[in-house]
Amino acid sequence: MIIGLEGVSCVGKTTLAAALSARLPATSVACYYHAAPDLSWLPEPAAATAAQQVDNLAMLMRIEALRRASVLAALAQGHDVILDRTVDTLLAHAHAVGRLHGFDCDDQARAVVLAHPRVVPDITLLLHADPAEVTARAARRIGMPTIFYAPEFTAHFHDYFARPLAPRCVRLDSTRGPDEVAERAVAVLAGHRLVEERTAA
């Protein structure tokens, strides 16, 4: 099973990925920022035009190819995989940036993603938290661009998940303690696995 963890920055995805890796067990694949071979592979956080945003997305799909190789290797060994962000995060970001800057590149962005090798999770856990809590967490991280967690950006980012590529998306409140969030996630994943097994039987 491929599990996607989604949400804006500082919402607790990496913390949950570590907790799930210890509980399942599963192989965790780092987010785009940490999977990039160097910073030159990462575009600027925001774009002023639709064309710039689509170009940024194409850059990130190079990193997606590296992450996909890691996913395929883990699956070949019979492991579950936890993705710290998925291609849906790229599309959600493009959607949010477009709404903030007055352009719409949603269809173009989706076409770019679908034209490249990619990994789509079987189920995505979309983390959300109280904006004040996210802001407090971000304050402890040096150099975190505010666009990645600002309330208006967050609202548009979450709106995208009404129509993600992932076939199933479940919202989880990450304001609760890490252990409680992890236990809730494990329960959701166990239920999903059971449904999949029954469907396949």
N, C-alpha and C positions, 0 to 999 in steps of 0.2 A: 504494500500500500504506500502511496505517495501522499504525504500530508503537507499542506501548505500553511504557513503562518503569515498572516497579513495584519496590516494596521499601520498607522503613521509612526514616525520615529518616536522612541522613548515610551512606547506603549507596553513593552515587555515581551517582544517576540523572541529575542535572543535568550532571555531568562527562561521562557517556556520551552524553547528548543532544547536547552540543556536539561531541563527537568524531564522532558519526554524521552530524551535519549537515554536517560538513566532508568526510566520506568519500563520502556517497551520491550527490549532495547531496539534502537534504530540508528541509522547513520544520518548525521546532520550535515546539511550542505549550507555553507555560509551565504550571507546576503551578497548582493552585487558589489557593494563597496569593499567588502573583505575578500571577495573572490577575484577581484581585478588584479592582474599581475602587477600593475603600477597605476598611479593616479592619472596618467595620460589616457587611460581607457575610460575614464569617468567624465561625462559632460558636466556643464554647469547645472546647478539645481533647477533653474527656471529658464524659459525661453520667451522671447518677445513676439515670435511669430509661429504660425503653424508649421512652416517649413523647418525652422530651427528645432522645434520640438520633435518633429519626425526624424530629423537627422540625429538628434540626441538619442532617440529610441534605437535607431539602427546601430549606433555605437554600443549601446548596452546589450544588444543581441549577440555581440561577440563574446561578452562575458557569459551570457546565457548558454552559449555553445560549450564553454568550459564546465559550467555547472551541470549541464545535461550529461556530459561524459562521466562526471562523478556519480550522478544518479544511476545511469545505466550500469556502471561498475558495481554499485551497491545492490541493485536489483538482481544482477547476475549471480551474486553471492547469497541471494535469498533474504536480504535485509529489507525492512521497511525504511523509508526515506523521509526525513523532515527537511522541508525547504524553508529557510529563513528568507521570506519573500519569494514571490513567483512572478511569472510574466504578467499576471494580473496587476501586480503592483506597478509595473511599468505603464500599463494602460490606465490605471487609476491616477497615476501621477500626471500623465499627459492630459487626461480629462480635467483634473483639478487645475493644472497650470493654464489650460485653455480658458476655463471659466474665469480664472482670476485676471487674465490678460485680454479677454474679449475675443478669443478665437475658438474654433471647434475643429480639432484634428482627430476626433474619435475614430472615424471610419478609416482614415489614412493610417493611424497608429495600429489599429487592429490588423489591417492588411500587411503592415510591416512584420508584425509578430507572426502572423500565420504563414508568411513567406519564408520564415527561418526555422531551422530545427529548434525545438523548444520542449519544455516539460510542463505538462498541465497536471496539477495534483488531482487525486481521486476525491479529496475533500479538503476544503480550506477552513481554517479557524480564523475568523476576523476579530482581532482584539480591539477593544475600545476602552477608554477610561475617562474619568472626569478631566476636563481640560486643565484645571488647576493642578491636578496631580501630574499630568504629562508635562506641563510647564516647569514644575518643580524638579522633575527628573531631568529635563533638558538643561536646566541651570547647572547641573552637576557634570555636564559633558562639555568639554572645551571645544569651541568653534562650531557648535551645532547650528546650521542655518535655521532661522525661525520658520521659514516656509514649510519645513518638513513636519511641523506640528501645530502651526497656527490654526485657530478655530475655523476660519473660513476655508482654508485649504483642507482641513480635516473633513468638513461637511461635504465638500465636492468629491474628495477622495472616497468617502464612504458611499456617496451616491452611485459611483461607478459600479459598486458590487451588487446593484440590482440586476446586472446582466454580465457576470464574469465569465471567463472561459471555463473555470472550474465547474464541474457538474453539480457540486453541493457546497454551500457556504454557510457556516454556523457562526453567529456572533457570540463572543465571550467577553464578559466584563473583567478586565484585568486590574481594576482598582482594588480588588480583593487581594489577600496575601498570595504569594507565589505558590505555596503548597495547595491552597484551595483552588486556584486557577488550574494548576496541573492536574489535580484530581478530577475537576470538571471536564477538562480536555480528554483525559483518559477515558472517562465514561462516555463521552460523545463518540470517540474513536471506536470504542468497543461496540457500541450500538451500530455504528456504520459498518464495521467489519461483519457483524452478525447478519445484517440485512444483505450485504453483498454475498455472503456465503450461502444464504438461503436462496437468493436469486440465481446463483450459479448452479445450485443443486438440481 
